[in-house]
C-alpha cells in the first residue's frame, strides 16, 4: 500500500532540496512524478526553490479551495501513470487538501511525500501541518542547527533585521521579511520567554 509521508523541519533544514532530489531519483528510474505546492507560497512563483540554488518547475499550483485529488487526476490524464506526488510547503495546505493527499496515497495507490514546516514563527501549528501530523503514515524530521550549534526547532521571523513575535501567520520571506531557525533556548532568549 502506498503511504502519505510528512517530512518536516525548521527553516534551512533542506526540505525543498530533498524534494528536488527525490524527484530526480524517481525520474532517473524512468518514473513519473508530479510536483505540487500551495499558491500562497509566492517565492519562486511556479517553481520549488531550494536555498542551495536548485529549482524545479511545479506541475500543480494549489489555491486554498482547490480539490487536490481532482487536480491530481487531471495531471495523471495529462502525464500518464504517476509514481509519486511530491508536495512542497505543505504547511500551507488546508486540512481538507491534506485529507486528499491521504486519499491519493490510499485509494489511488500513489506515494505522497509532503515537505513543510511544523510551526510558524509564533510556535503555533500551521493547519496543514497539524493535519499531516494527525493522518500521515510516516512523520520524519529533517534537522538543522541554530547559530549556537544546538538543534534548531523553531522559526523566528525577522523584519528589518529585528526579531518579531507577533503578526500574521504567513509572510513569505523576501526583501522585507526573513526567517532564522533557532533552538529552544535561543528562541526563548530572543522572545523574552514567550512561546506564542
C-alpha positions as CSV (number, residue, x, y, z in Angstrom):
1,X,0.0,0.0,0.0
2,X,1.2,3.5,-0.8
3,X,1.7,5.9,2.1
4,X,1.5,9.6,3.0
5,X,4.8,10.8,4.3
6,X,5.3,14.1,6.2
7,X,8.9,15.3,6.3
8,X,9.1,18.4,8.4
9,X,11.9,20.6,9.7
10,X,12.7,24.2,10.7
11,X,13.8,26.7,8.1
12,X,17.0,25.8,6.3
13,X,16.7,22.1,7.1
14,X,16.8,21.2,3.4
15,X,13.2,20.3,2.8
16,X,13.0,21.7,-0.8
17,X,16.4,20.3,-1.6
18,X,15.4,16.8,-0.5
19,X,12.1,17.1,-2.6
20,X,14.1,18.1,-5.7
21,X,16.5,15.1,-5.1
22,X,13.5,12.7,-4.6
23,X,12.1,13.9,-8.0
24,X,15.4,13.3,-9.6
25,X,15.7,9.9,-8.1
26,X,12.3,8.8,-9.5
27,X,12.9,10.3,-12.9
28,X,16.4,8.7,-13.2
29,X,14.5,5.4,-13.0
30,X,12.0,6.5,-15.7
31,X,9.2,7.0,-13.2
32,X,6.9,10.0,-13.4
33,X,6.4,12.4,-10.6
34,X,4.0,15.3,-10.1
35,X,5.3,18.2,-8.0
36,X,2.8,20.5,-6.3
37,X,2.9,23.4,-3.9
38,X,0.4,25.8,-2.4
39,X,-0.1,29.1,-4.4
40,X,0.2,31.1,-1.2
41,X,4.0,30.4,-1.4
42,X,4.8,33.1,-3.8
43,X,8.5,32.7,-3.5
44,X,9.6,31.2,-6.8
45,X,6.1,31.6,-8.3
46,X,5.6,28.3,-10.2
47,X,8.8,26.6,-9.0
48,X,10.1,24.9,-5.9
49,X,13.2,26.9,-4.9
50,X,15.9,25.5,-2.7
51,X,18.1,27.8,-0.6
52,X,21.1,26.0,-2.3
53,X,20.0,27.4,-5.6
54,X,18.3,24.3,-7.1
55,X,14.9,24.7,-8.5
56,X,12.1,22.6,-10.0
57,X,9.0,23.5,-12.0
58,X,5.8,22.8,-10.3
59,X,3.1,20.8,-12.0
60,X,0.2,21.7,-9.7
61,X,-0.1,25.2,-8.1
62,X,-2.8,24.8,-5.4
63,X,-5.1,27.6,-4.3
64,X,-6.7,27.2,-0.8
65,X,-10.0,25.8,-2.1
66,X,-8.6,23.6,-4.8
67,X,-9.6,19.9,-4.6
68,X,-6.1,18.3,-4.7
69,X,-7.3,14.9,-5.7
70,X,-9.3,16.2,-8.7
71,X,-6.3,18.2,-9.9
72,X,-4.0,15.2,-9.4
73,X,-6.3,13.0,-11.5
74,X,-6.3,15.7,-14.3
75,X,-2.4,15.6,-14.1
76,X,-2.4,11.8,-14.4
77,X,-4.6,12.1,-17.5
78,X,-2.1,14.6,-19.0
79,X,1.1,12.8,-17.9
80,X,0.1,9.2,-17.8
81,X,0.8,6.9,-14.8
82,X,2.3,8.7,-11.9
83,X,4.7,7.0,-9.5
84,X,4.9,9.7,-6.8
85,X,3.3,13.0,-5.7
86,X,5.7,15.5,-4.1
87,X,4.4,18.5,-2.2
88,X,6.5,21.4,-1.1
89,X,5.4,23.9,1.6
90,X,2.7,21.5,2.7
91,X,2.1,23.5,5.9
92,X,0.1,26.0,3.7
93,X,-2.4,23.3,2.6
94,X,-5.9,23.3,4.2
95,X,-6.8,20.3,6.3
96,X,-9.2,19.2,3.5
97,X,-6.4,19.3,1.0
98,X,-4.2,17.1,3.3
99,X,-7.1,14.6,3.5
100,X,-7.0,14.5,-0.3
101,X,-3.3,13.6,-0.1
102,X,-4.2,10.7,2.1
103,X,-6.8,9.6,-0.4
104,X,-4.3,9.8,-3.2
105,X,-2.0,7.5,-1.3
106,X,-4.6,5.0,-0.1
107,X,-7.3,5.0,-2.7
108,X,-5.1,5.8,-5.8
109,X,-2.1,3.8,-4.6
110,X,0.4,6.6,-5.3
111,X,3.0,7.5,-2.6
112,X,2.7,11.1,-1.4
113,X,5.8,12.9,0.1
114,X,4.8,16.2,1.7
115,X,7.5,18.6,2.9
116,X,6.9,21.5,5.2
117,X,7.2,23.4,8.5
118,X,5.5,22.1,11.6
119,X,5.0,25.5,13.3
120,X,5.1,29.2,12.5
121,X,7.3,31.9,14.0
122,X,5.0,32.1,17.0
123,X,5.4,28.4,17.6
124,X,1.8,27.7,16.6
125,X,1.0,24.8,14.3
126,X,0.1,25.5,10.7
127,X,-3.4,24.0,9.9
128,X,-1.9,21.8,7.1
129,X,1.0,20.6,9.3
130,X,-1.4,19.8,12.2
131,X,-3.5,17.7,9.9
132,X,-0.4,16.0,8.4
133,X,0.8,15.1,11.9
134,X,-2.6,13.6,12.5
135,X,-3.0,11.5,9.4
136,X,0.4,10.8,7.8
137,X,1.5,7.2,7.8
138,X,5.1,8.3,8.5
139,X,6.4,11.5,10.0
140,X,10.1,12.3,9.7
141,X,12.1,15.3,11.0
142,X,14.8,16.9,8.8
143,X,17.2,18.5,11.2
144,X,19.2,21.7,11.1
145,X,21.2,23.7,13.6
146,X,20.8,27.0,15.4
147,X,23.5,29.7,15.3
148,X,24.7,28.4,18.7
149,X,25.2,24.9,17.3
150,X,22.2,23.2,19.1
151,X,19.4,21.5,17.2
152,X,17.0,24.2,15.7
153,X,13.3,23.5,16.1
154,X,11.7,27.0,15.9
155,X,11.4,29.5,13.1
156,X,12.0,33.1,14.1
157,X,10.8,36.0,11.9
158,X,12.9,39.0,11.2
159,X,11.7,42.3,9.8
160,X,14.3,44.9,9.1
161,X,16.8,42.7,10.8
162,X,14.8,42.7,14.1
163,X,13.1,39.6,15.6
164,X,9.4,39.9,15.9
165,X,6.9,37.6,17.6
166,X,3.5,39.0,16.6
167,X,1.8,39.3,13.2
168,X,0.1,37.3,10.5
169,X,0.9,33.6,10.4
170,X,2.0,33.8,6.8
171,X,4.6,36.3,5.5
172,X,6.7,34.8,2.7
173,X,10.4,35.6,3.1
174,X,11.8,38.2,0.7
175,X,13.3,41.7,0.8
176,X,11.5,42.8,4.0
177,X,10.9,39.5,5.8
178,X,13.4,36.8,6.6
179,X,13.5,33.8,8.9
180,X,16.1,32.2,11.1
181,X,15.9,28.7,12.6
182,X,16.6,28.7,16.4
183,X,17.0,26.2,19.2
184,X,14.5,26.5,22.1
185,X,17.0,28.3,24.3
186,X,17.8,31.0,21.7
187,X,14.1,31.4,20.7
188,X,13.2,31.9,24.4
189,X,16.0,34.4,24.8
190,X,15.1,36.5,21.8
191,X,11.3,36.3,22.5
192,X,11.7,37.3,26.2
193,X,10.4,33.9,27.3
194,X,7.2,33.8,25.2
195,X,6.2,30.9,23.1
196,X,3.0,32.2,21.4
